[in-house]
Amino acid sequence: MDEIVVIDLFGEEFRFQPDSQVENSEQIVQYLKNYIKDAEGSFQNKTLGKNKIAILLLAAMNLSKDFHELKVQQSELEKEMDKKISFLIKKIDKGIE
């Protein structure tokens, strides 16, 4: 049976069927809820805190920022690994000669 993920946002329930490649979908839902909770808490004015679209937009922006930072870190790590692998290959090639 296919898994259905239920997300409760601002009292409304949303149901999704995750992509077959998604693992730990409940953990992903929890991450989303945490981003939304943090965004909601950042509004000083409590009447603005009720603006669901603004809260979701702020949560999406924060999530996107974190995702971008992780992509940059991953790219830097891959470059560093490539350098080290190239260095080791050169050392091995010199040792064979």
N, C-alpha and C positions, 0 to 999 in steps of 0.2 A: 504494500500500500504506500502511495506517495505521501510524503510528509507535508503537512500544512502548518505554516508558522502564523501565529496570531500575535498581532501587535496592538496594544491599547494606547492610543494617543489622545489625550485630552478627553477621555471618556468615550471615544469612538473606537470601535474594534475593526481592525483591518486584517484580512486573511491573505496570505501569499503562499504560493508553492515555490520553494527555492529551486534554483538551478540544480541539476543533478551533481554538479561539481562542488557545490557548497557543502562544507563540513561545519559542524558545530553551529548550526543556524540559531539556536537559542542563545548562544554566546554573542553572536552578531547582533541579535535583537537587544540584548542587554547593553552592549556598547552604544547602540543607537539611543536607547533610553537614557543612558548616562550623559551623552552629548546634549540631549534635549533638556535634561534636568539642569545641567550646567548653564545652558543658554538661558533657560527660564530664570535661574537665579541671578543672572547678570543684569537683569532689568531693574533699575532703581525704582522706577515708578510702577506700582502694583497694577495700575490700569493698563499700562503698556504690557505688563506681564501676561495679560489675558489675550494679547494679540498673537494668535496661534501661528499665523503666517510669519510674523517677525521672529518668533522663537524658532520655528523650523528652519527659517533662512539662516539665522545665526548658527544654529547647530550644524547645518549643511556647510557653511563657510568654515567653521572650526574643524569639522571632519575633513574637508577638502584640504585645508592647510596642513593638518597632520599627515594626510595621505601624501601630499606633495613632499613634505619633509622626509618621509620614509623613502619615497622614490629617489630623492637626491642622495640620501645616505646609502641606499642600495647601489646606486650608480657609482658612487665613490668607492664603495667596497669592491665592486666588480673591477673597477680600474686598478685598484691596489692589488687585487688577486692576479689580474692579468700581468702586472709588472713583475710580481714575485714568480709567477709561473714562467714567464719569459727569462727571467734571471736564472732560474733553476735549469731550464732547458739549455741555456748557453753554457752553464757550468758543466752539465752532463756531456754536452757536445765536445767541449774542450777536453774533458777527461777521457773521452773515447779516442780522440786523435792521437 
